[in-house]
Amino acid sequence: MTHAPGQGAALLQNALNDNLYADLIVQLQKDFSRANVPLALEGLEANRVIAAITEKCYVLLMERFEDYLNLMYIIDVPEDVFSNMGAGDVVEASKAITGLILQREFQKVVLKRKYRT
């Protein structure tokens, strides 16, 4: 799971193309809520969703690190992926983490649809 620039936007475009965008937004909000990190995403365009998640990750990294770790656990981002990011620029880390979150949440939505009875 690596993050490339624009990966989040491409992933959201795939979700739109596959009619999974609404499910992805619901899954994101559910997991953020379970981590006690409220995040309102309803009605936002894809680029604003990315910005909102990135901003929330930035705040969590800077001010509420334990909540950040809890969120990563709830979303089920592999620890080795986000712990090996280094202590570089927090803005860039937030963008990379947003890509990881979107990637994992999209995977959950796809699997739920595939195995829905």
C-alpha positions in Angstrom: 0.0 0.0 0.0 1.9 3.0 -1.2 0.5 6.4 -1.9 1.1 8.2 -5.2 0.0 11.8 -5.9 -3.6 11.7 -7.3 -4.2 8.2 -6.1 -7.0 9.4 -3.8 -8.7 11.2 -6.6 -8.4 8.2 -9.0 -9.8 6.0 -6.3 -12.8 8.2 -5.7 -13.4 8.4 -9.5 -13.4 4.6 -9.6 -15.9 4.6 -6.8 -18.1 7.0 -8.8 -17.8 4.9 -11.9 -18.7 1.7 -10.0 -21.6 3.3 -8.2 -19.8 2.8 -4.9 -19.2 6.5 -4.0 -22.2 6.7 -1.6 -21.2 3.4 0.1 -17.6 4.7 0.4 -18.8 7.9 2.1 -21.0 5.9 4.5 -18.0 3.6 5.3 -15.7 6.5 5.9 -18.1 8.3 8.2 -18.9 5.0 10.1 -15.2 4.3 10.8 -14.4 7.9 11.7 -17.4 8.0 14.0 -16.3 4.7 15.6 -13.0 6.3 16.3 -14.8 9.2 17.9 -13.5 11.5 15.2 -16.5 13.2 13.6 -16.2 13.9 9.9 -19.1 15.3 7.8 -18.7 14.2 4.2 -22.3 14.1 2.8 -22.8 16.1 -0.3 -19.1 16.9 -0.8 -17.5 16.5 -4.2 -14.6 14.1 -4.4 -11.9 16.7 -4.2 -13.5 18.2 -1.0 -13.7 14.7 0.5 -10.0 14.3 0.0 -9.3 17.7 1.5 -11.6 17.0 4.5 -9.9 13.7 5.3 -6.4 15.3 4.8 -7.3 18.2 7.1 -8.6 15.8 9.8 -5.5 13.6 9.6 -3.3 16.7 10.0 -5.2 17.8 13.1 -5.0 14.2 14.5 -1.3 14.0 13.9 -0.6 17.3 15.4 -3.0 17.5 18.3 -4.6 14.1 19.0 -2.1 11.4 18.2 -3.8 8.7 20.2 -7.0 9.3 18.3 -5.0 9.0 15.1 -3.7 5.6 16.1 -7.1 4.5 17.1 -8.5 5.6 13.8 -5.8 3.7 11.9 -6.7 0.6 14.0 -10.4 0.9 13.3 -9.9 1.4 9.6 -7.5 -1.5 9.6 -4.6 0.2 7.9 -1.6 -2.1 8.5 0.6 -0.7 11.2 3.9 -1.3 9.3 2.6 0.9 6.5 1.8 4.0 8.5 4.5 3.6 11.1 7.3 3.5 8.5 6.3 6.8 7.0 9.0 8.6 9.0 8.8 11.9 10.8 9.0 14.2 7.8 6.6 16.9 6.7 3.3 16.5 8.5 1.3 17.9 5.5 2.8 15.3 3.2 2.2 12.6 5.8 -1.4 13.7 6.0 -1.8 13.4 2.3 -0.2 9.9 2.2 -2.4 8.8 5.1 -5.5 10.0 3.3 -4.5 7.8 0.4 -4.1 4.8 2.7 -7.4 5.5 4.3 -9.3 5.8 1.0 -7.6 2.7 -0.3 -8.5 0.5 2.7 -12.1 1.9 2.9 -12.6 1.4 -0.8 -11.4 -2.2 -0.4 -14.0 -2.7 2.4 -16.8 -1.4 0.2 -15.8 -3.5 -2.8 -15.6 -6.7 -0.6 -19.0 -5.9 1.0 -20.6 -5.6 -2.4 -18.9 -8.7 -3.7 -20.0 -10.9 -0.8 -23.4 -9.4 -0.2 -26.1 -12.0 -0.2 
